[in-house]
């Protein structure tokens, strides 16, 4: 029986992968802070879980949906880099290390882009706290030299799916009549359906020549204005009041988040996946939203 280890596997993506891989007949082992799972500080049990595993998928990381004060910055950074280092050190102790290690990263590593799309080869790395986190996260992953373990980092864009916090927020705004453009509305919105996140993991698992960095995003990003129009159309909401940037800044303080999550233009293209023959199940936003919201 094949074995997959999901580290930080209690969130949206982790639960989806657990369900899918159990359906495939895999043994699924989860590392988390929850009582029923292997704990991060149980080093011997972590090594035992990883030993002989077909794949490790690391999804650990504190939510960035918060204010970027000093305390939260430290928690966000450490929750990514320290867990990645622990896993790498555990793999080094394995007699039979995992065949594949897929580590989360983020599409926000690229700069604010309204002029052209960012690919793995031609994308320009941005600046700011969230970018520094992404760079440190990937560095902690690729710093390990693991000759018997293939490594792939997924620069994941905003994930849409049933139960996704982002999906729920946009839906609530639209139904309340506040589903107009946010800011100027021309910032690009790169997204991916959770089903395609799973399919990308499977694709990389099966294509044994693949390694390195992969943009995990739909090939058809859209503007924020188009996003809100598509959302309203899907929900049969006739209008939406726009929210200027200054209002979003005020609102972000009250709900304790950052406007970067809405106003940064993420224009990311999965060039490497497409060149290697990956086909998306949900490549257009209207189809993705119909599947998620019309259940």
N, C-alpha and C positions, 0 to 999 in steps of 0.2 A: 504494500500500500504506500502511495506517495505521501510525502509530508511537507506541509508548508507552515512556516512560523510567521505570525503577524505580530509585529512589535508596535505597541500603541494602537492596537487593532480594535478599539472600542468606539471610534467615531463613525461618521457616515460611510467613509470608504472602507474602513476595516470591517464593519458589519456586513457591508455588501459583498466584500471579497470572501468573508467567512461563509456566508450563505452559498455563494456560487461554488466555492471549492469543496464544500461538504457535499454539494449535489454531484460533483465530479468524482466523489469517492475518496478525496484526500483526507488524511488526518490533519486537522487544523489545531495548532497550538498558539495561544495568545500570551504575549508578555504585556502586562499593564500594571496599574496601581490597584486594580480591583481584586477583591479577596479571592475570587474563584479562579484567577489566572496566576501564572508565574510572575513573581515580582522582579523589578529591575535589579534589586540588590541581592537576589538569590543567584549568585554567579554560577554555582555548580549546576543548578537546574536550567539556567539559560544555556550553558554549554551543552548539557545533555539534550535539550530541545533542538539546538542547532545541529548537533552531530548527526550526520546522515540525512539532513533535510534536503529536499529537492530545491527549495526556494525560501529565502527570507525576504519579507517585505516590511520595511520600516516606515511607519506612518506617524511616529511620535512627534509631538510638537504642541506647545500651548497655543491656544487660539490667539490670533492677532486682532480679534475684534474687541479692542480695549484702548484706553488712552496710553500713549507711549511715554509714561513717566519712567523714572529710573528703575523702580521696582519691577514694573512690567517688562521693560526692555531686558533686564537681566533674566527674568523668567522665560521670556520668549527665546532668547539666545541659547541659554543653557539647556532648555527642554529639547532643543534640536541637536546641538553639537555634542553634549555630554552623553545623550542616549546613543547617538551614532558611534561615538568612541567606545562605549561599553560593548556594543554589538561587535565592532571590529576586533576588539581585544578578546571577546569570547570566541569568535571564529578562529583566531590564531591558536586557541587551546583545543580545537576540535581535532579528533583523529581523522574524521571524514567530514570536512567542511562543506557547507551548503554549496550546491552547484551554481546558484545564482543569488545575488543580493541586489534587490531593487530598493533604492532609497528615495523617499520623497524629497523634492525640492520645490521651487515655486517660480512661476512665470513672471513674478514681479521683479525678478533679478534684472530684467532689461529696463532700459530707460523709458521715461514717458515718451511715447512715440505717436505722433499724429502725421508724420511725413512718409513713413514707410514701415512695412512689417519687419519683425525680428525673427530670424531663423537661427538654428543652432550655429551655423557657420558664419553668418553675417550680422547677427544681433549684437547690439552694443550694450554692455553692462552699464546700469544706471548708478545713481548715488543716493545716499540717505540711509536711514536706519534699516528699513526693510530689505534693502539691497545688501547691506553689510551682513545681515542675518543670513541671507541666501548664499552669499559668498563663503561665509564661515561654515555653513551647513555642508555645502558641497566639498569644501576643503577637508573637513573632518572625515568625509566619506572616502574621497579619492586619495587621501594621505596613506591609506592602508595598501600595502602590496600583498595581494592575495592570489598567488599563481593558480590555485585550484578553484577559485570562485570568480565567476563573471560578475561584473558590476555595472549597474545602469541607474542613472539618476533621472527622475521624472520631474521636469519643470511644469508642475500642474497649474493650469489656469483655474478660474472660478468653476467649481463643480456644481452642476444642476442635477437635481434628482428629488424624488419624494422624500420629504423630511430634511432637505437641505435648508440650512438657515438662510442662505442667500435667496433661494427660491421663495421661501415663506415671507421674507421681508418685502421683496418686490411685489408679490401677490397681494399682501396686505395694503401696501401703498396704493396699488391700482384700484382695489376694491373700495378704498376710502376716498377715491377721487384725487389722490395725490400722485398719480402715475404719469406725470409729465416728465420731460427731460430734466436731468439733474446737472446743474452748472450750465456750461455752454451746450452740452449735449453732443459735441463732436468727438469726445474722448472715446477711444475704441474699447470695446468690451470683448475680451477673449474668454471663452467658456468651453466647457466640455460636459457631455452627459455622463452620468456615473456608469452607465452600461459600457460606454466606450473606455472609461478608465480601466474597468475589468478586462475588456477585450485587448487593450494595449498591454496589460500585464501578461495575459496569456500569449499574446503575439511575441513579446520579448522572450518569454519562457521557451517557446517552441523554436524561435529563430536563434539558434545557438551561436551564430556569428555576430550577433548584435551586442554592443556594449557602449558605455559612455553616456552622454547627455542626450535626452529626448524632450522636445517640447510636447507636452500633453495637453493639447487644445484642439478644438474644432478647426478645420481648414477655412471656415467662413466666419471670422469675427465680424461684429457689426458696431455701429456707433451706439452710444447711450440713448440717443433719440430713437433710433431704430429698435433698440431693445424694448423701450417702454411702449412704443407703438405696437410691436408684435405681442407684447404681454397684454395690452388692453384689448387687442383684437381677439386673442385667445380666450380672454375672460368675458368678452362681450361688454366691455366698459367703454362708453362712447367718448369720454374725455378724461384728461388728466391735467391737474394743475402743475406747472413746472416749479422747480425749486432752485433758485439762484445759489451760487457758491457761498455767498455770505450767510444765507439762511442755513445751509448745510453745516457750516462751521459752528454756528450757534447750537444747532440741534445735536451735533456730534459731542459737544461738551456735556449736554444734558443726558444723553444716552451712553456716555462714556465710551466713545469709539473715535476713529480717525476718518476724516473725509478722504484720505488717500484711497481707501477701499472703493470709493465711488468715482472720484475725480481723476485718478491716475489713468492715463491712456495706455492700456495694455494691448498691443497689436502683435500677437504671437502666432506664428504659422508652424505646423508640425512637419516641417520639410523632410526631416530625416526619416520619420515614419512613412510618409507617403512615398519617398524614393525607394523604400524597402518593401513596398507593396501592401501597406496596411490600408484597409478600407473602413471608413467610419459608418457605424450604424445610424448615427444621428449627426449629420454634417451641417444641417440647417436648423436655425433656432426655432422656426415655427413648428417643425416636426417634433423637436425635443420638448417644447412646451406643451404641445398637444398631448404627448404621451404622459407627461408628468402631471399636468393640471386637469386633464379630462377623465381621470380615473373615477 
